[in-house]
Amino acid sequence: MQYEERGDVGIWTLENFGEYFQSGEIEKGESHYREVASADRMEGTVIVIEDAQDLGAEIRESLDHINEEWSRLADEVGVDRVAYVAGGMMASAVKAKVDADAEQDSFDAIDEAVEWARG
């Protein structure tokens, strides 16, 4: 996982999402998200999911995890906007699975997602 900030927007990039999810390392990333995104200065967050197609048959399990954990995280941290960036249909699938109070959208490009997350 890589992290960067652009002003009041935090960007988490999950490289090789399939491996990251299967290894259990995703929990460390979620802890980091909870800690950093809950800061008062954070207005929005961007989650970049790379290589999700590597999940294969485990895609359902990962989407179930996203539904449960990422929905709770989005509500816990209190940001206004959460953007998802991924290739293919993955960003839209994640957005559809996360049930949170924050405004959400999916994008193909990071820069576009950051601009939207700023509000």
N, C-alpha and C positions, 0 to 999 in steps of 0.2 A: 504494500500500500504506500502511496505517495500522497503528501499533503502540501498544499500551498494556499496562501491567502491573497486575494485581490480586493483590497479595501475591506469592506464589510461582508465579503462573501468567502466562505471556506470551500475548497475544492478537494475532494477525496477521490483519488484515482485507484481503482482496484484492478491492477494488472493481472492478467491471466485469472479472471474471476473463477473459472472452474476449479483450478488448483487451489486458489485462496479459500474458496468455500469448502472444498473437500478436506483440506488440511486442518480446519478448525481455526485458522488464523483470523477468520472473519470476526471472531469475538473480540480480539484485540483492537481491530479497526473500529468496531462498534463502540468500544470503551473510549477510544480516542475521539470519535465523533461526539459522544455524549459530553465529554469534558470540554472540548473546544467549542462546539456549536452552541453550548448553553451560555457562553460569554455574552454580556450585554451588547458588545460591539457587533455581533453577528446578526445580520438581517436575513441572509439567505445562505443556502448550501447547494453545492453541485456534487452529485455522485456520478463518477465516470466508471462505467463497467466495460472492461476490455475482455475480449476473448470468451464471452459467455457461451458461445457455441460449443466450447469444449466440455460443457456439462453433460451433453448428450441426454441420457435417460434420467439423470439426476436433476434436470431442469425443474420438474414438479416439486421436488424436495426443497430446492433453493427458493422457488417462488413461495412456498409455504412459510419458509423461514423469513423471507422478506415481508410477507403479509403480517406475521406475528411480531417480529423483532423491530423491523424498520418502521412500522406504523407506530409502535410504542415510542421508539426513539424520536421520531419526528414530533410527537406531542410533548415528550419530556423536555426537549431542548428549547422549545418555544420560538423557533425561527418563523418568519412570515412566509417564506417561499423555499421549496425544495425542488431542484431540477435534476433530472436523470438524463445522462448521455450514454448512449450505447448504439452499437450497430444493429441493423435489422430491426426486428420487432421487440427486442429485449427492453429498451427504454420504455416503450408503451406498455409492455407487460408488467414491468415493475410499477409504473405509475398506477396502473389499474389495480394492482395488489395492495398498495399502501393506502390505508384508510386513516387519514390524519387530518387535523384541523388546519394545518398549513396549506397554502395554495401550492399546487404541484403541476409540473408540466414535463414533457419529454422532448429531447432535442437530439440532433445528429452531430452538432458541433459544440465544443466547450465554450468558445467565445460568445456565441449566441445564448447559451444557457446562463453564463455569468451575467450578461447584460440583463436578462430577464430576472434573475435572482436578486439583482440590485433593486428592482422595483421601479 
